[in-house]
Amino acid sequence: MLIAGHLIIPLALEMKRHLDPPLIVQFMIWPVVLLIFTLLLLPVVKGALIGIQWANRMHGFSEEPTPGEYQQNRARHEMEKP
């Protein structure tokens, strides 16, 4: 939403400067455009965020198990032993 807003505001200002549409037309156009931009940018931003997490080995991408995972794996291995 923040990125889409930074793209929409200059467009709205330029449209106002060059075309000067009535206010009701702007209220009908810009929310729809903002929604479309937001939905188009959502997968890109989500992919970037997951890529950053992967690159920094954050939130489940590390090779070392967390303390909870370590205890679960240990309990599972003890149950499997005859």
Backbone as CSV, one residue per row, in Angstrom:
resi,resn,N_x,N_y,N_z,CA_x,CA_y,CA_z,C_x,C_y,C_z
1,MET,0.830,-1.183,0.000,0.000,0.000,0.000,0.874,1.246,0.000
2,LEU,1.957,1.206,0.749,2.854,2.350,0.813,3.515,2.601,-0.546
3,ILE,3.973,1.534,-1.188,4.607,1.668,-2.500,3.584,2.135,-3.529
4,ALA,2.404,1.551,-3.490,1.353,1.957,-4.432,0.979,3.416,-4.220
5,GLY,0.934,3.869,-2.984,0.629,5.270,-2.712,1.672,6.204,-3.291
6,HIS,2.947,5.797,-3.213,4.008,6.622,-3.785,3.930,6.664,-5.308
7,LEU,3.329,5.671,-5.918,3.143,5.683,-7.366,1.879,6.444,-7.769
8,ILE,0.841,6.357,-6.958,-0.443,6.960,-7.294,-0.436,8.479,-7.101
9,ILE,0.160,8.966,-6.038,0.106,10.400,-5.726,0.681,11.258,-6.854
10,PRO,1.859,10.943,-7.412,2.333,11.761,-8.537,1.399,11.700,-9.748
11,LEU,0.816,10.520,-9.989,-0.141,10.415,-11.101,-1.367,11.290,-10.856
12,ALA,-1.864,11.273,-9.639,-3.036,12.085,-9.312,-2.717,13.574,-9.421
13,LEU,-1.565,13.973,-8.963,-1.185,15.377,-9.044,-1.012,15.838,-10.489
14,GLU,-0.398,15.012,-11.312,-0.232,15.371,-12.730,-1.569,15.412,-13.456
15,MET,-2.454,14.467,-13.117,-3.782,14.485,-13.736,-4.535,15.747,-13.335
16,LYS,-4.423,16.138,-12.086,-5.083,17.356,-11.611,-4.502,18.591,-12.312
17,ARG,-3.198,18.605,-12.504,-2.544,19.753,-13.117,-2.885,19.896,-14.599
18,HIS,-2.922,18.769,-15.312,-3.134,18.834,-16.761,-4.609,18.783,-17.163
19,LEU,-5.397,17.935,-16.516,-6.775,17.723,-16.956,-7.808,18.419,-16.071
20,ASP,-7.514,18.576,-14.799,-8.415,19.181,-13.809,-9.828,18.585,-13.860
21,PRO,-9.937,17.255,-13.601,-11.262,16.634,-13.610,-12.045,17.022,-12.357
22,PRO,-13.369,16.875,-12.402,-14.169,17.149,-11.199,-13.777,16.201,-10.059
23,LEU,-14.045,16.627,-8.852,-13.650,15.872,-7.669,-14.308,14.494,-7.620
24,ILE,-15.559,14.388,-8.043,-16.261,13.100,-8.016,-15.602,12.089,-8.965
25,VAL,-15.075,12.578,-10.079,-14.382,11.689,-11.025,-13.101,11.165,-10.383
26,GLN,-12.401,12.032,-9.680,-11.178,11.591,-9.011,-11.491,10.585,-7.908
27,PHE,-12.588,10.799,-7.179,-12.978,9.853,-6.130,-13.392,8.510,-6.705
28,MET,-13.795,8.478,-7.952,-14.154,7.193,-8.579,-12.933,6.510,-9.184
29,ILE,-11.969,7.263,-9.643,-10.817,6.686,-10.347,-9.743,6.183,-9.388
30,TRP,-9.285,7.026,-8.469,-8.082,6.712,-7.701,-8.225,5.555,-6.725
31,PRO,-9.341,5.350,-6.056,-9.418,4.135,-5.210,-9.321,2.839,-6.009
32,VAL,-9.897,2.841,-7.200,-9.823,1.643,-8.048,-8.394,1.415,-8.518
33,VAL,-7.735,2.481,-8.945,-6.343,2.367,-9.392,-5.447,1.929,-8.237
34,LEU,-5.678,2.473,-7.061,-4.892,2.087,-5.884,-5.093,0.612,-5.543
35,LEU,-6.316,0.138,-5.614,-6.591,-1.277,-5.352,-5.891,-2.168,-6.372
36,ILE,-5.944,-1.794,-7.625,-5.286,-2.589,-8.677,-3.780,-2.608,-8.469
37,PHE,-3.184,-1.440,-8.206,-1.738,-1.384,-7.966,-1.354,-2.234,-6.759
38,THR,-2.151,-2.155,-5.696,-1.855,-2.921,-4.489,-1.896,-4.419,-4.768
39,LEU,-2.903,-4.869,-5.497,-3.015,-6.300,-5.796,-1.920,-6.769,-6.749
40,LEU,-1.484,-5.906,-7.649,-0.400,-6.279,-8.558,0.950,-6.322,-7.847
41,LEU,1.150,-5.436,-6.894,2.427,-5.388,-6.187,2.532,-6.401,-5.057
42,LEU,1.416,-6.927,-4.598,1.421,-7.833,-3.449,2.331,-9.048,-3.640
43,PRO,2.242,-9.810,-4.737,3.129,-10.971,-4.860,4.606,-10.583,-5.001
44,VAL,4.873,-9.450,-5.625,6.255,-9.008,-5.796,6.869,-8.659,-4.445
45,VAL,6.143,-7.907,-3.643,6.651,-7.506,-2.337,6.764,-8.717,-1.413
46,LYS,5.809,-9.630,-1.488,5.876,-10.830,-0.656,7.092,-11.674,-1.038
47,GLY,7.343,-11.822,-2.323,8.519,-12.567,-2.777,9.813,-11.917,-2.335
48,ALA,9.864,-10.588,-2.383,11.059,-9.877,-1.936,11.283,-10.077,-0.444
49,LEU,10.211,-10.020,0.329,10.323,-10.208,1.773,10.810,-11.619,2.109
50,ILE,10.267,-12.611,1.439,10.708,-13.991,1.677,12.152,-14.174,1.224
51,GLY,12.537,-13.514,0.123,13.929,-13.574,-0.329,14.885,-12.963,0.676
52,ILE,14.496,-11.851,1.283,15.330,-11.226,2.313,15.446,-12.149,3.524
53,GLN,14.334,-12.759,3.921,14.376,-13.684,5.056,15.279,-14.876,4.746
54,TRP,15.202,-15.400,3.538,16.036,-16.542,3.157,17.512,-16.153,3.143
55,ALA,17.815,-14.979,2.584,19.206,-14.540,2.489,19.820,-14.310,3.869
56,ASN,19.015,-13.879,4.816,19.511,-13.619,6.167,19.299,-14.797,7.112
57,ARG,18.797,-15.921,6.588,18.540,-17.130,7.387,17.635,-16.823,8.573
58,MET,16.534,-16.156,8.301,15.594,-15.761,9.350,14.332,-16.609,9.278
59,HIS,13.660,-16.779,10.411,12.305,-17.324,10.502,12.131,-18.646,9.762
60,GLY,12.892,-19.635,10.159,12.706,-20.966,9.603,13.629,-21.300,8.444
61,PHE,14.467,-20.374,8.008,15.371,-20.649,6.903,16.778,-21.000,7.371
62,SER,17.013,-20.992,8.686,18.346,-21.316,9.185,18.537,-22.829,9.166
63,GLU,19.786,-23.232,9.098,20.079,-24.666,9.086,20.128,-25.240,10.491
64,GLU,20.319,-24.392,11.497,20.334,-24.859,12.875,18.903,-24.925,13.391
65,PRO,18.531,-26.007,14.054,17.164,-26.087,14.578,16.965,-25.133,15.750
66,THR,15.764,-24.632,15.861,15.428,-23.803,17.015,15.306,-24.708,18.237
67,PRO,15.335,-24.151,19.464,15.228,-25.005,20.659,13.980,-25.895,20.649
68,GLY,12.865,-25.392,20.189,11.648,-26.198,20.144,11.764,-27.349,19.155
69,GLU,12.354,-27.082,17.992,12.544,-28.129,16.993,13.527,-29.186,17.495
70,TYR,14.549,-28.733,18.201,15.534,-29.674,18.737,14.881,-30.640,19.713
71,GLN,14.044,-30.121,20.591,13.375,-30.981,21.578,12.399,-31.924,20.890
72,GLN,11.691,-31.459,19.874,10.747,-32.325,19.157,11.490,-33.449,18.451
73,ASN,12.589,-33.106,17.782,13.362,-34.133,17.078,13.946,-35.141,18.053
74,ARG,14.421,-34.668,19.184,14.995,-35.563,20.191,13.925,-36.516,20.728
75,ALA,12.733,-35.995,21.025,11.648,-36.842,21.529,11.219,-37.847,20.457
76,ARG,11.184,-37.436,19.219,10.792,-38.332,18.139,11.797,-39.462,17.983
77,HIS,13.095,-39.143,18.053,14.124,-40.180,17.929,14.102,-41.146,19.121
78,GLU,13.788,-40.640,20.295,13.715,-41.544,21.468,12.538,-42.485,21.343
79,MET,11.431,-42.032,20.744,10.270,-42.899,20.573,10.523,-43.972,19.520
80,GLU,11.385,-43.665,18.517,11.647,-44.611,17.450,12.601,-45.720,17.871
81,LYS,13.389,-45.487,18.923,14.349,-46.499,19.359,13.597,-47.698,19.945
82,PRO,14.070,-48.917,19.622,13.391,-50.117,20.157,13.674,-50.357,21.610
